[in-house]
């Protein structure tokens, strides 16, 4: 499935990461560029005994990282490297545990302070330097031996060549390597070298989230590591898309919208419920900035990748597989009302022979308005909603044809691990 975006602003103007280079902007996001953030401040949690190597050299004040700015290092593909050997200890992994329910997480267990104390040890600052850009972002510890979940745009600057350093909550650092990346969902996994006994995060279920539920965001905005902010889930299944200036497909995902303050540098950090369970990975913000080179900040419109989607992609990456994505096999564009003012769905252009859409009886000109119970806001909305499912899932599509409302059952196809949507 592919979408043909309409001209103009799609409503999202920036990844939530901090960069320190001047590079061309890419629609529909504008890049965050500007002066380097200050050097990391003293740890905000008490130092603990650690088996990690403490590096004697200070972190570069630029707090390196830039990801999606330049599309460096083959952003269209899936890149994997051998994970370095780690210290032999008993190993725990958040992906091995059953996802915890978020339905009862609205009942505060000690409030934001309690959540922060629980989550902070499992959050890291990620500093990246590549041949064309550098900056900083955030990551979530998945395993005690150093697997870390983050955004693709946080680490892609170092995909072809470059370096990655992880700053842990106790002030220690470690070098890291990319395990794999998925540009279509903006998910990546890195491996910190020679570490053990890390405290992994607890992953929840984004499917259980409700609008109005309290959430907490943790990250490194503008290089300020271990920053905690709070808010609510403002909306669900918000179509978030990022463009690419190298001709490759950008990320599209069904975002969790929150008013918890998310700023450049928060990318890859956790959005957690009031039980301390990770329900999303912070990825993008809408800013009030209008100039291309300016560095916008939070205006209460932040967006996170649902953890159910991020977890599925991370599991495939760690297994050494090219991440797969659900699709129905159509090209779509925005469908608007008779006055061309309001988007009313996704209009089908071409239907691929033998695809899920073809088997379900969809035809060019049909306007898809709903996937199961989720309303389709437009072409990106359809792509994002379908991407939230897995290949093989069955969904009900509601569509308009010749003025009639119809429904059809669709078994979703797989893109086979290719970058096509």
Secondary structure, 3 states (H helix, E strand, C coil): CEEECCCCCCCCCEECCEECCCCCCECCECCCCCCCCCCCCCCCCCCCCCCCCCCCCCCCCCCCCCHHHCCCCCCCCCCCCCCCCCCCCCCCEHHHCCCCCCCCCCCCCCHHHHHHHHHHHHEEEEEEEECCCEEEEEEEECECCCEEEECHHHHHHHCCCEEEEEECCCCCEEEEEEEEEECCCCEEEEEECCCCCCCCCEECCHHHCCCCCEEEEEEEECCEEEEEEEEEEEEEEEEEECCCCCCCCCCEEEEEEECCCCCCCCCCCEEEECCCEEEEEEEEECCCCCCCCCCCCCCCCEEEEEHHHHHHHHHHHHCCCCCCCEECCEEEEEEECCCCCCEEEEEEEEECCCCHHHHHCCCCCCEEEEECCEECCCHHHHHHHHHCCCCCCEEEEEEEECCEEEEEEEECEECCCCCCC
